[in-house]
Structure formats: structure tokens, C-alpha cells
Amino acid sequence: MTKFEVLKGITGVAEFSRLLFDMAEKAESAEELEKDLRTEVPESGLKIIESIARSGNYPLSLENAEDFTDLKHSIRIFDGSGTPLIDIDKTGVINNSNELNVSVCKVIGQNEGWDEVKLIYASEKLRELAHSPRE
């Protein structure tokens, strides 16, 4: 899970604003802030964050993080020069490309012979496309 994903889980405006402001103040550029937000939180840090989320004393929701833990496959897509564009695994999705519209679903059951699936991730651009009026 990245710092960005943790930050997105904060449900309190004041707490979200304070943390984002602190991170932005420490960054020397927008690119450095982006790099910091893409940083993976170490396992020890995740355990602390999960404990805080479960305590209910801080406005933090990690409910969707568990959707990825039982995925059976990981996907990594690179461009021609070897730069990672997208990484999907048990920790979630890291989408490094504004050009890729990605969704991740998982099978949650069967209904009349069809797999019943749950959408667990959709990139922001894909969400925008899905909600934009058709011509």
C-alpha cells in the first residue's frame, strides 16, 4: 500500500488537509511530492495504520485494502524501455500512467452459471469516462 492509498483512506477533512500540507511543505517540487506519495508503506507501518483504523479513534477507512489480499495473480505492465506502467498485486494497484484506463474485478460467486464479480479498483480516468454523458 502506498502513502497515497493511505491518504485516500482518511475520511476527516481536517486530518487529511494537515497530513497533505505537511507532506507538500517537505517536498521541494510537485514531482518530489508525487514520488513520496507513490512510496510503499513498510509492513511495520501498515500494521500501525491498520491498528489505528480498527480503533475507530481516527477518521481512517481501509476497507477496500482487504479486497486485494486474496487475488490469485499479479500483473505488471512495462513500456518498451522497461519503465513500469502498472502494478497490480495483493497490496493493491500502482498506476504510473495517465494513459492506461484500468479496472480490477474479482469473482465473488456464481449466479445462474455466470461469475458474479465485484469491482475493486477503477482508475480515475476510467471512473470519469463511466460517469460522463454519451453523445
VEXKE-782613 format. One record per residue: x negated, z negated, y negated of N, C-alpha, C, O in turn; residue in three letters. Coordinates in steps of 0.02 Angstrom, whole numbers, plus 50000, padded with zeros to 5 digits. Layout:
residues N
XZYXZYXZYXZYALA ...
END
This chain:
residues 135
499585000050058500005000050000499555000049938499064996249935MET 499725004249890499325004749829499574999849777500124997149782THR 499164998649726499374994449670499994997349637500434993649615LYS 500035003949633500615007249604501255005549642501765004149612PHE 501215005749709501795004149750502014996849741502604995349740GLU 501514992449735501684985349723502014984649655502514981149648VAL 501734987949605502004987549537502724990149535503144987349501LEU 502854995549573503544998249575504034993349607504634993749594LYS 503774988749647504204983849680504414978049635504844974149654GLY 504104977449576504264971949531504934973549498505014978749466ILE 505404969049506506084970349481506234966949414506774967949386THR 505764963149388505864959949323505494963749269504904965249275GLY 505854965449215505574969549162504984966049129504464969149116VAL 505054959549114504514955949080503884955649122503334956849097ALA 503954954149187503374953749231503044960649240502434961249238GLU 503464965749249503214972549255502814974449193502254977049198PHE 503104973249134502774975049071502114971549063501614974649044SER 502094964949077501474961149070500924963849116500354964949094ARG 501094965049179500584967549226500334974549207499734975849209LEU 500794978949190500594985749171500174985649108499674989249103LEU 500374981549059499984980948997499284978449011498794981148984PHE 499224973249053498564970549071498124975949103497534976549087ASP 498424979749149498034985049183497824990449133497264992849136MET 498284992349089498134997649040497594995348990497164999348971ALA 497614989048971497114986348924496414986548954495924987848918GLU 496354985349019495704985249052495434992249065494824993249070LYS 495884997049070495675003949084495395007149020495635005948965ALA 494875011249029494575014548972494895021348958494765024348906GLU 495315023749005495655030148995496265030449041496345026249085SER 496685035349028497275036249071497055037849142497375035749190ALA 496515041649149496265043449215496025037249253496125036649313GLU 495695032649217495455026549249496045022149270496025019049324GLU 496565021849229497165018049247497485021149309497695017649355LEU 497525027849311497805031249369497405029549432497685028149484GLU 496745029749426496315028149483496445021049507496485019849567LYS 496505016349459496635009349477497305008649512497365004949561ASP 497815012249488498485011849519498495014849589498905012849630LEU 498045019549603498005022549670497605018349719497585019749779ARG 497275013149694496855008849736497285005149788497815002449772THR 497055005249849497395001649903497294994149895496744991849879GLU 497814990349905497774983049904497494980849972497754982950023VAL 496974976649973496694974450037497204970350077497684967650049PRO 497094970050142497554966550187497684959350164498254956950167GLU 497164955950143497254948950120497704948750059498114944150052SER 497624953550014498054953849954498774955349972499234952649942GLY 498874959750021499554961450043499914955350072500504954450060LEU 499544951250109499854945250137500084940550082500614937450087LYS 499674939850030499874935649974500484938549939500954934849922ILE 500484945049927501044948349894501684947749935502214946349908ILE 501634948750001502214947950044502484940850042503084939750043GLU 502034935950040502234928950036502604927649971503114924149971SER 502354930349917502694929549851503374932849853503864929949829ILE 503424938849882504064942349885504564938449926505154938049908ALA 504354935549982504804931750025505034925149994505574922650009ARG 504604922349951504774915849921505384916249875505734911349865SER 505494922149847506064923049801505944920149733506404920149691GLY 505354917549719505204914549654504924919449604504794917649546ASN 504824925649625504544930749581504954937149592505124938749649TYR 505114940749538505534946749546505164952549578504954957249544PRO 505084952249644504704957249681505084959149744505274954749783LEU 505184965549755505524967949814505074972849851504884977949823SER 504904971249913504504975749955504914978250014504634979750066LEU 505564978650005506004980350061505844987050093505914987750154GLU 505644992050054505514998550083504824999050116504715003650155ASN 504384994350102503714994650131503744994250207503334997450241ALA 504214990550234504264989750306504534996050340504454996850401GLU 504835000650302505085006850331504535011050363504665015050408ASP 503925010250340503375014350364503005011450423502645015050458PHE 503075004950436502655001650486502755004150557502305003450598THR 503335007050572503445009450640503415017050647503635019850697ASP 503135020450596503035027650603502555029150660502085025350672LEU 502685034450695502285036150754501715040950740501255041750780LYS 501735044250682501235049350666500995048350594501365045750552HIS 500385050450581500145050650512500015057850494499865061950537SER 500075059350430499965066250406499485065950347499575061950301ILE 498985070150350498515070750294498445078150279498285082150323ARG 498555079850216498515086850195497965087350141497955083450093ILE 497515092150150496965093150104497005100250076497285104750108PHE 496715101250016496675108049990496055111450020495705108450061ASP 495915117549999495365121450027494685118450016494215119850054GLY 494605114249965493955111149952493885104249984493375100949975SER 494405102050021494365095650055494655089750016494615084050038GLY 494935091149957495235085849917495905083849949496325088149963THR 496005077349961496635075249991497225076249943497195074049886PRO 497745079549967498335080649926498875075549942499215073049896LEU 498955073950006499465069050025499245065450088498915068250131ILE 499435059150092499265054950149499885050850166500125046950125ASP 500135051750226500735048050249500535044350313500335047450362ILE 500605037750312500455033750371500865027350370501345026850332ASP 500675022650411501055016350417501065012150354501465007550347LYS 500615013650306500595009850244501015013050189501135009950137THR 501255019150200501665022450150501425029450135501115032750177GLY 501565031750074501395038550053500955038249991501095034649943VAL 500415041949994500005043049934500035050549920499765054549959ILE 500355052349866500435059249847499995060549786500145058349731ASN 499445064149796498965065549743499105072149708498705074249666ASN 499645075349724499785081949696500475082149663500975079949692SER 500485084649602501125085649569501465092049593502045093249577ASN 501115095949633501375102249657501755101549723502155105949741GLU 501635096149760501955095249825502585091149818502565085649791LEU 503135093749843503765090049846503855087849918503945091949963ASN 503825081249928503795078549995504355073650007504535069649963VAL 504635073850067505095068550088504885066250157504605070050197SER 505015059850171504865056950236505505053750263505815049650229VAL 505695055750323506285052850355506065050050423505565052150451CYS 506455045350448506315042950515506975042550554507505041350525LYS 506925043550618507505043350662507715036050670507305031850687VAL 508365034650658508615027750665509155027250718509405021750731ILE 509325032850749509825032750802510055039750820509775044650798GLY 510585039950860510875046350880511625046150866511935040950874GLN 511905051750845512615052250832512855059050857512695064250829ASN 513235058950910513505064950941512965070050957513035076050944GLU 512405067550985511865072051006511375073850951510865076950964GLY 511515071850890511065073350834510665067050817510925061450821TRP 510035068050797509655062350773509945059950706510065064050661ASP 510045053550701510255050550637509615048350602509225044550631GLU 509515050650541508895049250506509025045450441509565045450413VAL 508495042050419508515038350356507955041050312507375041550334LYS 508115042750250507605044850202507235038550180507535033950153LEU 506575038450190506195032550170505715034150112505435029550082ILE 505625040550096505215042350038505415049250014505525053750055TYR 505445050149949505505056749919505095056649855505145051949815ALA 504685061749845504275062049785504725062449724505295064649728SER 504455060249667504855060149605505135067049588505725067649570GLU 504715072149594504945079049577505515081149624505985084349602LYS 505465079449687505985081149735506635077549717507175080449722LEU 506585071249697507175067449676507495070749615508105071449611ARG 507075072849567507335076249508507685082749527508225084249501GLU 507385086549572507695092849594508365091649628508835095449619LEU 508395086349668509005084849705509575082749658510155083749674ALA 509405079849601509915077349555510045082149497510485080749455HIS 509685087649493509795092449438510375097149456510455099049514SER 510775098949405511335103449418511095110349439510595112849413PRO 511455113349485511285120149508511605125249463512155124249436ARG 511265130849455511525136149412511955140949452512215145749425GLU 
END
